[in-house]
Amino acid sequence: MLRVVGYIDAGSGSYLLAAIASGAAGTWFFLRSKFADLRGRGLKKAEQAPDSTASE
């Protein structure tokens, strides 16, 4: 019978946990911003960066 045993040392485990947590947080903020855009609460592209020719 084949028995597979996995081992993750503390350094690799904490790195993996940080990568999973940051990926989950990034996904959450991305989805939240997209839903805000769909509901009309997000900033429009024209509102984010003022046009340099409009002030002349």
Stockholm file with secondary structure:
# STOCKHOLM 1.0

chainA/1-56         MLRVVGYIDAGSGSYLLAAIASGAAGTWFFLRSKFADLRGRGLKKAEQAPDSTASE
#=GR chainA/1-56 SS CCCCCCCCCHHHHHHHHHHHHHHHHHHHHHHHHHHHHHHTCSCCHHHHSCCTTTTC
#=GC SS_cons        CCCCCCCCCHHHHHHHHHHHHHHHHHHHHHHHHHHHHHHTCSCCHHHHSCCTTTTC
//
